[in-house]
Amino acid sequence: MSNTLPPKTCTIERMVTHEGDVKLVIEGKKLATRRNGRYADPGEPFELAGKKFVVTDVYRQTLGEMTDQHAQAEGYENMEAYKNHILSLHEGMPFLPHMRVWVHEFKEVE
């Protein structure tokens, strides 16, 4: 099994752009984000509102594999809250357990 990731489909600057999500990251409540494409490489730095962060891991996951703990890393109380947030952003999108997404985990750095 190879640890080589495919090419990025977007830039890291587009990884966390929703105002509410940016606020959660700045407050230290959001430590991961899920996207349809791959936006960053492990070790890649980024900045939000003057704070510096680094991507710690990037991997694939299905929405059905998500747990309340994953939702909490996204900044939400539980899976239901996370699902409601995602569906509010993407009107008409079904939340399908087999849908594969890219998980980008990150942490603040000094």
Secondary structure, DSSP 8 states (H G I E B T S, - for coil): --------SS-GGGSS-SHHHHHHHHTT---EEEESS----TT-EEEETTEEEEEEEEEEEEGGG--HHHHHHTT-SSHHHHHHHHHHHSTT----TT-EEEEEEEEEE-
